[in-house]
Amino acid sequence: MALVLIVDDEIGILRLLEDVLTDEGHTVVVAVNGRQALEHISNGRPDIVLTDLMMPVMDGAALIEAIGQQPEMAGVPIVLMSSLSESMARDKVQSYTTFVRKPFSIFAYIDLVATLLRTP
């Protein structure tokens, strides 16, 4: 199916999303910060990026900015996750496809990923 990059320093959320999306048939790559995520991206373009906003080393805002500077990443949907409200997150970063507030419904999240992967 799709190559999904999940970036989150909360290991419980990272593993939950990894397990669920793997069960959905996707190939999943995980990173605990933006720097690790960029290393994965350099090894292959993901079909979708799911990233937390607040992380050590390189946060989601810096990751999204770095992704935006890579022409080969154009058109890749980016889901920004945060426990902050979207208006507070938007103060830090604007260039994402959609926002998911933590905690989230895993079933709604699966549906969101499926929808974004179908959207041209």
URURDA-V363742 format. One record per residue. N is the residue number from 1. SS is DSSP state (~ for helix, > for strand, _ for the rest). PSI is psi in whole degrees, 0 to 359 (999 if undefined). NEAR is the number of other ideal C-beta (glycine too) atoms within 8 Angstrom. Layout:
N:SS:PSI:NEAR / N:SS:PSI:NEAR
This chain:
1:_:253:6 / 2:_:157:9 / 3:>:116:10 / 4:>:128:14 / 5:>:120:16 / 6:>:129:14 / 7:>:112:17 / 8:_:136:14 / 9:_:353:9 / 10:_:102:7 / 11:~:323:7 / 12:~:314:6 / 13:~:317:11 / 14:~:311:13 / 15:~:322:8 / 16:~:309:9 / 17:~:320:13 / 18:~:311:11 / 19:~:313:8 / 20:~:315:11 / 21:~:331:13 / 22:~:317:10 / 23:~:332:6 / 24:_:356:10 / 25:_:5:5 / 26:_:155:11 / 27:>:126:8 / 28:>:133:11 / 29:>:138:10 / 30:>:152:10 / 31:>:149:13 / 32:_:0:10 / 33:_:170:13 / 34:~:325:16 / 35:~:315:9 / 36:~:322:11 / 37:~:316:15 / 38:~:326:12 / 39:~:317:9 / 40:~:318:12 / 41:~:323:13 / 42:~:340:5 / 43:~:351:5 / 44:_:136:6 / 45:_:120:8 / 46:_:160:13 / 47:_:339:8 / 48:>:147:14 / 49:>:128:12 / 50:>:114:12 / 51:>:141:17 / 52:>:158:12 / 53:_:307:14 / 54:_:112:7 / 55:_:157:14 / 56:_:171:5 / 57:_:294:7 / 58:_:118:11 / 59:_:176:12 / 60:~:324:16 / 61:~:315:9 / 62:~:322:9 / 63:~:312:14 / 64:~:321:14 / 65:~:316:10 / 66:~:321:11 / 67:~:319:13 / 68:~:340:8 / 69:_:0:5 / 70:_:107:8 / 71:~:327:4 / 72:~:346:5 / 73:~:0:10 / 74:_:134:5 / 75:_:354:4 / 76:_:122:11 / 77:>:141:11 / 78:>:122:12 / 79:>:119:16 / 80:>:127:14 / 81:>:142:15 / 82:>:154:14 / 83:_:347:5 / 84:_:161:9 / 85:_:160:6 / 86:~:324:9 / 87:~:323:6 / 88:~:321:9 / 89:~:322:13 / 90:~:338:9 / 91:_:335:5 / 92:_:329:8 / 93:_:141:12 / 94:_:339:4 / 95:_:65:7 / 96:_:163:10 / 97:_:313:6 / 98:>:162:9 / 99:>:139:11 / 100:>:125:10 / 101:>:132:11 / 102:_:143:8 / 103:_:155:4 / 104:_:163:9 / 105:_:123:5 / 106:~:326:8 / 107:~:319:6 / 108:~:324:8 / 109:~:316:12 / 110:~:315:11 / 111:~:319:8 / 112:~:312:11 / 113:~:315:15 / 114:~:317:9 / 115:~:314:8 / 116:~:326:12 / 117:~:334:11 / 118:~:337:5 / 119:_:126:6 / 120:_:999:1
